[in-house]
């Protein structure tokens, strides 16, 4: 095995860039090419990581795929990361397996691994991928990876074990040409919602702005980490809730939710977690793409009558305050909710580097 001093990354389905941004926290990792179909997400990626060549387009189109391969070879890519969408992993989809048209993006990822032959690649995906159809799809993916000649380790990682104030579970595959790389283990100690966003607890519904000064001091080590090297506070703007929504929120005490509302106000949502408040001294549940809507789930502020802001959601995803999201409210919440938490990505990078450093020493 030749000595490796750095990893040049191709980030597929990069979104706003949480996976790459986290990898960059280890100085031996650097994203040189990133690809996404969504122009708004690609714009946010480029503005935060301008040194990367960002390709916007459909990975299945011949000219886009050619550009990816050309740029990756020119920039000496030796690592691929990404979370390919996979709608076809179901009992019904088992009939076609990895050839199911709904899984074409997953196969595009693996085809680029085959074409570029990186030293390492990391696949991030939904937890259910590992057990759907009795693990049949997981086994098919493992067979394909092993057919390419890679060693592979896989499992489920919970972001809360890696300093992220959120219980977000994701399936992770780490493939390597030469060595087995076990998944990082993390720690039992957690960062709470209070640790993450208590310094931002002053906006009411419809208040805030895209850019503003900090008006409070940091109240935790995590907040200090998030504020490091940031001169202004961005994306801390609360949704403008209707009078009816504000009335409902006013009836919900801390740590409670829909169960505190009169049944006539429950609405059409059938889930018990709707209209739920985050708990100050616990981690957040998984942040999704509708975190600004109280009726969506447990994403209302622990004590204020509003949903969390994009900046608060970004903190719960472990994006530091230097990372700025661009676009309309719809695009920003999608960018945040779909992202890989940067501190989870950083832990994966540290694990990979440690294994290679030990192997090469």
SVG drawing of the C-alpha trace seen along z (x, -y; Angstrom):
<svg xmlns="http://www.w3.org/2000/svg" viewBox="-63 -43 69 55">
<polyline fill="none" stroke="black" stroke-width="0.4" points="0.0,0.0 1.4,-3.4 1.7,-6.0 -1.3,-8.3 -0.8,-11.8 -4.2,-13.3 -7.6,-12.4 -9.0,-14.4 -12.7,-13.9 -15.5,-13.6 -18.8,-14.4 -21.7,-12.9 -25.3,-14.1 -23.5,-16.7 -26.5,-18.9 -25.5,-21.9 -22.2,-20.2 -22.5,-18.8 -20.6,-15.6 -17.7,-17.5 -17.7,-20.3 -17.3,-17.8 -14.6,-15.9 -12.7,-19.1 -12.4,-19.3 -9.6,-16.8 -6.7,-18.5 -5.9,-15.4 -9.3,-15.5 -10.3,-18.0 -13.2,-18.0 -12.1,-18.9 -15.2,-18.0 -18.8,-18.1 -22.0,-17.2 -25.7,-17.9 -28.8,-18.2 -30.2,-21.0 -28.9,-24.4 -29.8,-26.1 -28.0,-23.4 -25.0,-23.6 -24.9,-27.3 -24.7,-27.0 -22.0,-24.4 -19.9,-26.6 -20.2,-29.7 -19.1,-27.9 -16.4,-25.8 -15.3,-27.9 -12.1,-25.8 -14.2,-22.9 -15.3,-22.4 -19.0,-22.2 -20.9,-20.5 -24.6,-21.1 -26.6,-18.6 -28.1,-15.1 -25.5,-12.5 -27.1,-10.1 -26.6,-12.5 -23.5,-11.6 -22.0,-15.1 -22.4,-15.5 -20.9,-12.1 -18.0,-12.9 -17.3,-16.1 -17.3,-14.4 -14.8,-11.8 -12.6,-14.3 -12.5,-16.7 -12.0,-13.9 -9.0,-12.5 -7.5,-16.0 -7.8,-16.7 -6.5,-13.3 -9.6,-12.1 -8.8,-9.2 -12.0,-9.2 -15.7,-9.3 -18.4,-10.1 -22.2,-10.5 -25.7,-9.5 -27.4,-8.2 -31.2,-8.3 -32.8,-4.8 -36.5,-4.6 -36.5,-1.0 -35.3,0.7 -38.6,2.5 -40.0,6.0 -41.7,5.1 -38.5,3.8 -36.7,7.0 -37.9,8.5 -35.5,6.2 -32.9,5.8 -30.2,3.2 -31.5,3.1 -34.8,1.5 -35.0,-1.8 -35.7,-3.6 -32.2,-2.6 -30.4,-4.0 -28.7,-6.8 -27.3,-4.2 -25.9,-2.3 -24.5,-5.5 -22.5,-6.0 -21.1,-2.4 -20.3,-2.8 -18.2,-5.9 -16.4,-3.9 -15.7,-1.3 -14.6,-3.9 -12.4,-6.0 -11.1,-3.3 -10.7,-5.5 -8.7,-4.3 -11.7,-4.8 -15.4,-5.5 -18.2,-6.2 -21.9,-5.6 -24.4,-7.2 -28.1,-6.2 -31.3,-5.5 -31.0,-3.1 -33.8,-0.9 -31.6,-0.1 -29.8,2.5 -32.8,4.6 -35.4,4.1 -36.4,7.4 -34.6,9.3 -31.3,7.7 -31.4,8.8 -30.6,5.4 -27.8,4.9 -26.3,8.2 -26.6,7.3 -24.8,4.1 -22.0,5.9 -21.6,8.4 -21.3,5.6 -18.7,3.8 -16.7,6.9 -16.9,7.8 -15.1,4.5 -12.3,5.7 -13.0,3.5 -13.0,4.5 -16.1,3.1 -17.4,2.4 -20.9,1.2 -23.4,0.5 -25.6,-2.2 -24.2,-5.3 -26.2,-7.6 -25.1,-11.2 -25.6,-11.9 -22.6,-9.7 -20.3,-12.1 -21.1,-15.5 -24.2,-16.2 -27.2,-17.3 -29.5,-15.1 -30.6,-11.5 -30.1,-10.9 -29.4,-7.3 -27.8,-6.6 -26.5,-3.5 -22.8,-3.9 -20.6,-1.8 -16.9,-2.3 -15.1,-0.7 -11.3,-0.5 -8.9,1.0 -6.4,2.2 -7.5,2.2 -10.6,3.0 -11.9,-0.3 -14.3,0.3 -17.0,-2.4 -16.1,-4.8 -17.7,-4.1 -18.3,-7.5 -19.1,-8.4 -22.0,-8.0 -21.9,-11.7 -24.4,-13.9 -24.7,-17.5 -28.2,-18.7 -30.7,-21.1 -29.9,-23.6 -26.1,-23.2 -26.8,-23.9 -29.4,-26.7 -30.1,-28.3 -28.2,-31.5 -30.6,-32.0 -33.8,-31.8 -35.0,-35.4 -36.9,-35.6 -40.7,-35.4 -42.7,-34.4 -41.7,-36.3 -38.7,-38.0 -35.1,-37.8 -33.1,-38.4 -30.8,-36.8 -27.8,-38.6 -27.6,-40.1 -25.3,-40.8 -25.0,-38.4 -27.1,-39.8 -26.2,-37.2 -23.0,-35.6 -22.2,-32.0 -23.6,-29.7 -21.9,-26.4 -18.7,-24.9 -20.7,-23.8 -22.1,-27.3 -18.5,-28.6 -17.5,-26.0 -20.3,-26.9 -19.6,-30.7 -15.8,-30.3 -14.6,-32.7 -18.1,-33.9 -18.6,-37.7 -22.3,-37.7 -25.3,-35.4 -26.9,-34.2 -30.2,-32.4 -31.7,-33.1 -35.2,-34.1 -38.4,-32.7 -41.3,-31.6 -44.4,-33.8 -47.0,-31.6 -50.7,-32.1 -52.8,-33.3 -54.4,-29.8 -50.9,-28.2 -49.8,-30.7 -52.9,-29.9 -52.1,-26.2 -48.5,-26.7 -49.5,-28.9 -51.4,-25.9 -48.4,-23.5 -46.1,-23.6 -42.4,-22.6 -41.6,-19.0 -45.2,-18.4 -47.0,-18.3 -50.3,-17.6 -51.7,-15.7 -52.1,-19.0 -54.5,-20.4 -58.2,-20.0 -59.1,-17.2 -61.0,-19.5 -57.7,-21.3 -55.7,-18.2 -56.3,-18.6 -55.7,-15.9 -52.3,-14.8 -52.4,-11.3 -49.0,-11.2 -48.8,-11.8 -45.5,-13.7 -47.0,-16.6 -46.9,-20.0 -44.2,-18.7 -41.7,-20.9 -38.0,-20.1 -36.6,-19.1 -33.9,-21.4 -31.9,-18.7 -32.1,-16.0 -31.0,-15.7 -33.3,-16.7 -35.1,-14.0 -34.1,-13.8 -34.2,-17.2 -36.1,-16.9 -36.9,-19.3 -40.1,-20.7 -38.6,-21.7 -40.3,-25.2 -43.8,-23.7 -45.1,-22.9 -47.7,-20.5 -44.9,-18.5 -43.5,-16.9 -41.3,-17.6 -39.6,-20.8 -41.2,-23.6 -38.9,-25.7 -38.6,-24.3 -40.3,-27.4 -41.0,-30.1 -44.2,-30.0 -42.6,-29.2 -40.8,-26.5 -37.1,-26.5 -35.3,-28.8 -32.9,-27.6 -29.9,-28.6 -31.2,-26.6 -31.8,-23.6 -28.3,-24.0 -26.9,-24.1 -28.8,-20.8 -27.2,-19.4 -23.8,-20.6 -23.2,-23.2 -21.2,-26.0 -22.3,-29.6 -19.7,-30.3 -21.7,-28.1 -24.3,-30.2 -27.4,-28.8 -28.7,-30.5 -32.0,-30.5 -35.7,-30.8 -37.1,-29.4 -38.1,-26.2 -34.7,-25.6 -32.8,-26.4 -34.9,-24.0 -34.4,-21.3 -30.6,-21.9 -30.4,-21.7 -32.8,-18.7 -31.2,-16.6 -27.6,-17.2 -25.1,-14.8 -24.3,-16.3 -20.7,-17.7 -19.5,-16.4 -20.6,-12.9 -18.7,-13.2 -15.7,-14.5 -15.7,-11.4 -15.7,-9.2 -12.8,-11.1 -10.8,-10.8 -11.4,-7.1 -10.3,-6.6 -7.2,-8.7 -6.3,-6.9 -6.5,-3.5 -4.4,-4.6 -1.9,-6.3 -1.4,-3.2 -1.2,-1.0 1.5,-3.3 3.6,-3.9"/>
</svg>
